Amino acid sequence: MTDRHLSRRAALRFGLAGATVAALGATRLSGASALAPLVNPYSGALPMTFPLESGTYLAPRDNWHDFRDGAPFDWSHRKGRSRLHDGVDVFPADASNLPPVFAPFSGIVVATAVDGIYSKSDGGPPQRYPADGVYGHFAWIRSTETASAGYFFFACHLQSEGTLGALTPGDLVTRATPIGVMGESGNATGEPQLHAELHYPRGANFRCTRCKPKTRLTAMSPFASLSGAQTRP
């Protein structure tokens, strides 16, 4: 099976503002008709409900592609030997009362990491992030909603507690399902936050024209999706 990726013409458009990309290359991937269209990785948005309840968080900052300490991983956005931020961080309104984190769309739990134990199901995330280290405790959700089918939501720096510990890869979730509690595990120590990432469906990728060298990756900017998300009561 070959990777499904955006056409060169479409990739060039990503230097410009806007535009949703139709399901490019759908015939190149088995079962592609079940996947949602590929969106612009820099400004495209997926329909979702914000993963935190209203009033419990500060407005997201667009810190996708900010520089981060440490060498890049194979899946990281990068500039030379520097690792760039693959997601967006959301900080609590009250650091003394950290909120629960919810699935932003209906889907399937495909991977979790709690206390260094990594578990995954078939059709898991496009990369196996380490079960300890910079990401701390985390969960991956794969969307089954028509408008975002196949896309992945990755939530990390979670606490090691009962909600996350009870998740099992293969579990079905809805937008009302809690998947963990905001924390400061991994390299977020001292500053509680939710690090949120969105990834293209398995078998799809895009050429990051903002990276040096340009690299095919799966982590798109989640900022437009989070900014336009439905408010969680």
N, C-alpha and C positions, 0 to 999 in steps of 0.2 A: 504494500500500500504506500503510495507517495503522499507527502505532506500536501495539504491544501493551503495555499498561500495567496496573498493578494497579487494581482497582476502588476507589472511594472508601471503601467499607466496609472493605476489606482494609487500605487505607492507614491508616485510623484505628487498626486493631489494632496497627500497628507502634509505637505509643506504649506498648504493653504488652509483657510478656515472652513470648518463645517463639512457637510455632505456625508450621508450614510452610504456605505458601500453595499451594493446588492450581494447576494450569495455567490461571490466570485469563485470559480473553480469547483462548484458544487458537484459536477459530474466526475471530479477526480477523486472523490472520497466516498467510500462505501457508506451508505446510509446517510449521506449528507442532506437528503431531503428532510430529515428529522431535525436538523439543526437550524438555529436562527440565523438570519443573515449576519455577515461580518460587518461590524461598524468601524468607523474611523478610529484607530487606536489612540489618537491624540485628543479628539474632541467628541467622539461618539458617546451616546448614552444608552444604557439599558433600563427598561422600566423596572422599578423595584421600590420597596418600602425601606426607609432608613433603618439601619440595623440597631439603632439605639432609640429609646423612648424620648419623645419631645421634652425639652427642659433639662435633660440629664447631660447634655454635651454642649461644647462650644462649636461654633460654625467651622466646618472643615477648612483647613488651609490647603492650597494647591502646592504641596511639597513633593509631588511626583518629579523625579529626576533631580532632586537635590542631592548633593554629594553626601556620602556616608562613609564612615570609617571601615577599614578592612578591604581586603582584595575582593574583587567580584567573584561570584559563583558562576557556574556555567550558564545559568538562566538569567543572570543579572543584566540590567541596563548598565552601561559603562561608558567612561571616557578614558581611554588608555588603560592604566592600571587602577583607576579609581572606580569604585562601585557607586552607582546612582540608585536613588530610592525607587523601588518597584511599585510602591503603593502610595496611599494617602493616610496621614495620621489624624485621628480625631481624639480630642482631649476632653476630659470630664468637666462639667460645670462645677462640681464639688468633689475634690480629690479625696475627701473623707467618706464619701458615700458613692462607691463605684457602681455603675449601672450594669444590668444584664445586657448581653448581646444577642440579637435575634437573627434568624435567617432572613436575608433581604428578599428572597423569592422562594417559591415552592421548589423542592428538589430532593436530592439524595445526599446523605453524608457519605463522602468517598474517602476521607482520611482524617485522622486525628493524631495528635501527639500530646501526651500527658506524662509528666515526670520521666521524660526520656524514652517512653514506649511509643513507637510509631505503629499505627494500624491503618490498613487501607482495604478497599474493596475493588472489584473489577471496575474498569472505567475510571480509575482514580485520577488524580491531578496530573498535569503534564510533566511536572518535576517532583522528585522526592526531596522536599526540604528537610534539613536535618532535624531530628526530634529533640535536640537540645542545642544550645548556642544562641545565636542572635534572635531567633524567632520565638523562643520560649514555648509555651503551651499554645496549641493552635487547632483549628478545624478547617476543613475544606468542604464546600457544598457545591454540587453540580446542579444547575437549574434544569427543571423539567417543564417550565412554563414556555408556551409557544414562542413568545417574543424574545426569549433569552435562552432557549433550549441549548444545552451543551456548554454554556459558559460556566466558569468556575468563580466562586467567591472564596477568598482566603482571609481568615481572621486570626491574627496572632497577638502575642503578648497577653494572652488570657491568664486568668488565675487557675491554679490546680484546685478544683472544687467539684462538687457533686454534679452540677449540670453538664459540664464538659466531660467529666469522668463517666457519665452514664451514656454518652453518645457512642454508638457503634456503627462503623462503616456499613452501609446498606440501609440504615434507618431512613425513613421518609420524613421530610420536614415541610412545614408550610411557613408562610410569612409570620405566623404567630408563634413559631417554635423558638424558645430560647436555646442557644447553643453554648453559652458560657457567660462569664462575667469579665468585664474589662479589668485588666491587671497591669503589671509591670514586669512580667517575666521576660527572659532573654535580655537583649541589650536596651530594653526600656526601663531598666531598674532605676528607681528614683523619680520617674515621671510617668505615672499611669496613662495609658493611651490604648486606643484600638488602632492597630495597623491593618488597613483593609486593602486588598488587592482584587482585581478582576483579571481573569485570563481567558483567552480565546478557547474555543472548543478543542478537544484533542484532535490532532492531525492538522490544525490550522496554525498559522503564525504570520507575523508581518516583519518586514525589514525595518528596523528602527533607524530612521534617517537622522535622528538626533544623537545617536550613539556614535562613538569613534573608537574602533572601526564600526561601520554599519553592520548590524547583526540581526539575524532572524530570531525573534523572541515571541513570547505568548502574553506577557503582562502588559495590558493596555492601561491607559490612565483611567482611574476610577472617579476622578473629580467631577466630571459632568454627570455621571450616574448618581453620585452622592448628592450633588447640589440640586438635582432635579427630582430626587426621590420623594415619594409620598411621606408625609409626616406620620410618625407612629404615635398614636394617642398616648 
